[in-house]
Amino acid sequence: MTEEQIDRIAAILAENILSCTKEVLTSEEAARYMGVKVSYLYKLTMRGEIPHYKPGGKKCYFRRSELERWLTANGCAGA
């Protein structure tokens, strides 16, 4: 394995660890975390169905803990 390959693997691992541990997520990170497309996530934000933040009125950000609560809010019988 070359040093370049090792550096690439290290960068990917560092990014994955950071995205698994950080509390505030970007739209892309939140969509990946939830297993949905970014377009669907934006649809939820436009409808006001999911908690999100828009500092400066531009990019959307999401708190991981609020996403977890939202995802588990409507449990199904037998689940």
PAZAPA-4460 file (N, C-alpha, C; in steps of 0.05 Angstrom, whole numbers, plus 32768, in hexadecimal, padded with zeros to 4 digits):
% residues 79
    n_x    n_y    n_z   ca_x   ca_y   ca_z    c_x    c_y    c_z   seq   type   mol
   8011   7FE9   8000   8000   8000   8000   8012   8019   8000     1      M     A
   800B   802C   7FEF   801C   8044   7FED   8014   8058   8003     2      T     A
   8026   806B   8007   8021   807F   801B   8008   8090   8014     3      E     A
   8004   8095   7FFA   7FED   80A4   7FF0   7FD3   8095   7FF7     4      E     A
   7FD3   807B   7FF3   7FBB   806B   7FFA   7FB6   806B   8018     5      Q     A
   7FCB   8069   8028   7FC8   806A   8045   7FBC   8085   804D     6      I     A
   7FC6   809B   8041   7FBC   80B6   8048   7F9F   80B9   8040     7      D     A
   7F97   80AD   8029   7F7B   80AE   8021   7F69   809F   8034     8      R     A
   7F72   8088   803D   7F62   8078   8050   7F60   8086   806A     9      I     A
   7F76   8092   8073   7F76   80A1   808D   7F63   80B9   808B    10      A     A
   7F62   80C6   8075   7F50   80DD   8071   7F33   80D4   8072    11      A     A
   7F2D   80BD   8065   7F11   80B3   8065   7F09   80AA   8081    12      I     A
   7F1B   809D   808F   7F15   8095   80AB   7F10   80AD   80BD    13      L     A
   7F21   80C2   80BA   7F1E   80DA   80CA   7F03   80E7   80C5    14      A     A
   7EFB   80E8   80AB   7EE1   80F4   80A4   7ECA   80E4   80AF    15      E     A
   7ECC   80CA   80AE   7EB7   80B9   80B9   7EB4   80BC   80D7    16      N     A
   7ECB   80BC   80E5   7ECA   80C0   8102   7EBE   80DA   8109    17      I     A
   7EC6   80EF   80FB   7EBB   810A   8101   7E9D   810B   80FC    18      L     A
   7E94   80FF   80E6   7E77   8100   80E0   7E67   80EF   80F3    19      S     A
   7E74   80DB   8100   7E66   80CA   8113   7E65   80D7   812F    20      C     A
   7E76   80EA   8134   7E78   80F5   814F   7E6F   8112   8151    21      T     A
   7E6E   8121   813B   7E66   813D   813E   7E48   813F   8142    22      K     A
   7E40   8153   8151   7E24   8157   8158   7E14   8166   8142    23      E     A
   7E20   817A   8136   7E13   818A   8121   7E1C   8180   8106    24      V     A
   7E08   8179   80F5   7E0D   816D   80DB   7E05   817F   80C4    25      L     A
   7E13   817E   80AE   7E0A   818C   8096   7DF3   817C   808A    26      T     A
   7DE7   8187   8075   7DD1   8179   8068   7DDA   815E   805C    27      S     A
   7DF1   815E   8050   7DFC   8145   8044   7E01   8130   805A    28      E     A
   7E0D   8139   8070   7E13   8126   8086   7DF9   811C   8092    29      E     A
   7DE5   812E   8096   7DCC   8126   80A2   7DBD   8112   8090    30      A     A
   7DBD   8117   8076   7DB0   8105   8063   7DBD   80EA   8064    31      A     A
   7DD7   80E9   8064   7DE6   80D0   8065   7DE0   80C1   8080    32      R     A
   7DDF   80D0   8096   7DDA   80C5   80B0   7DBE   80B8   80B1    33      Y     A
   7DAA   80C6   80A4   7D8F   80BD   80A4   7D89   80A8   808F    34      M     A
   7D9B   80A6   807B   7D97   8093   8065   7D82   809D   8051    35      G     A
   7D81   80B7   804D   7D6F   80C3   8039   7D7F   80D4   8026    36      V     A
   7D72   80DC   8011   7D7E   80EF   7FFE   7D7D   810B   8009    37      K     A
   7D90   811C   8001   7D90   8137   8009   7D77   8146   8000    38      V     A
   7D6D   813F   7FE9   7D55   814C   7FDF   7D3D   8147   7FF1    39      S     A
   7D3B   812E   7FFB   7D25   8128   800E   7D29   8137   8028    40      Y     A
   7D41   8139   8032   7D47   8148   804A   7D3F   8165   8047    41      L     A
   7D45   8171   8030   7D3D   818D   802B   7D1E   818F   802A    42      Y     A
   7D11   817B   801F   7CF4   817B   801E   7CE9   817C   803B    43      K     A
   7CF4   816C   804C   7CEC   816C   8068   7CF0   8187   8076    44      L     A
   7D07   8194   806F   7D0C   81AE   807C   7CF9   81C3   8071    45      T     A
   7CF3   81C2   8057   7CE0   81D6   804C   7CC4   81D3   8057    46      M     A
   7CBC   81BB   805E   7CA2   81B6   806A   7CA2   81BC   8088    47      R     A
   7CBA   81C0   8093   7CBC   81C5   80B0   7CB8   81AC   80C0    48      G     A
   7CBD   8195   80B4   7CB8   817B   80C2   7CD0   8171   80D2    49      E     A
   7CE7   817C   80CD   7CFF   8172   80DB   7D0F   818A   80E6    50      I     A
   7D19   8187   80FF   7D28   819E   810B   7D42   81A3   80FC    51      P     A
   7D46   81BD   80F6   7D5F   81C5   80E8   7D65   81E2   80EF    52      H     A
   7D7D   81EA   80E7   7D87   8205   80ED   7D93   8211   80D4    53      Y     A
   7D8F   822B   80D0   7D99   8239   80B9   7DA7   8252   80C2    54      K     A
   7DBF   8250   80CD   7DCD   8269   80D5   7DD3   827A   80BD    55      P     A
   7DCB   8293   80BE   7DD0   82A5   80A7   7DBC   82A0   8090    56      G     A
   7DA9   828E   8094   7D95   8289   807F   7D9E   8278   8067    57      G     A
   7DB5   826C   8069   7DC0   825E   8052   7DBE   823F   8056    58      K     A
   7DD5   8233   805D   7DD7   8216   805F   7DC8   820C   8077    59      K     A
   7DBD   81F4   8074   7DAE   81E7   808A   7DC1   81D5   809A    60      C     A
   7DBD   81D5   80B4   7DCC   81C4   80C6   7DB8   81B5   80D8    61      Y     A
   7DC0   819F   80E2   7DAF   818D   80F2   7DBE   8183   810A    62      F     A
   7DB0   8181   8121   7DBC   8175   8139   7DB7   8157   8138    63      R     A
   7DCC   8148   813C   7DC9   812A   813B   7DB4   8120   814F    64      R     A
   7DB4   812B   8167   7DA2   8122   817C   7D84   8128   8174    65      S     A
   7D80   813F   8166   7D65   8146   815E   7D5C   8134   8146    66      E     A
   7D6F   812D   8135   7D68   811A   811F   7D61   80FF   812B    67      L     A
   7D70   80F6   813F   7D69   80DC   814B   7D4E   80DC   8158    68      E     A
   7D47   80F2   8166   7D2C   80F4   8172   7D17   80F5   815C    69      R     A
   7D1B   8103   8147   7D08   8105   8131   7D04   80EA   8124    70      W     A
   7D1B   80DC   811F   7D19   80C2   8112   7D0A   80AD   8123    71      L     A
   7D0C   80AF   813D   7CFF   809B   814F   7CE5   80A5   815B    72      T     A
   7CDB   80BC   8152   7CC3   80C7   815F   7CAA   80B7   8159    73      A     A
   7CA8   80AB   8142   7C8F   809D   813A   7C94   807F   8138    74      N     A
   7C97   8073   814F   7C9C   8056   8150   7C84   8047   8145    75      G     A
   7C89   802F   813B   7C74   801D   8131   7C70   8006   8145    76      C     A
   7C58   7FFD   8146   7C51   7FE6   8158   7C62   7FCE   814F    77      A     A
   7C6D   7FC0   8162   7C7D   7FA9   815B   7C9A   7FAF   8153    78      G     A
   7CA1   7FC8   8153   7CBC   7FCF   814A   7CD0   7FCC   8161    79      A     A
***
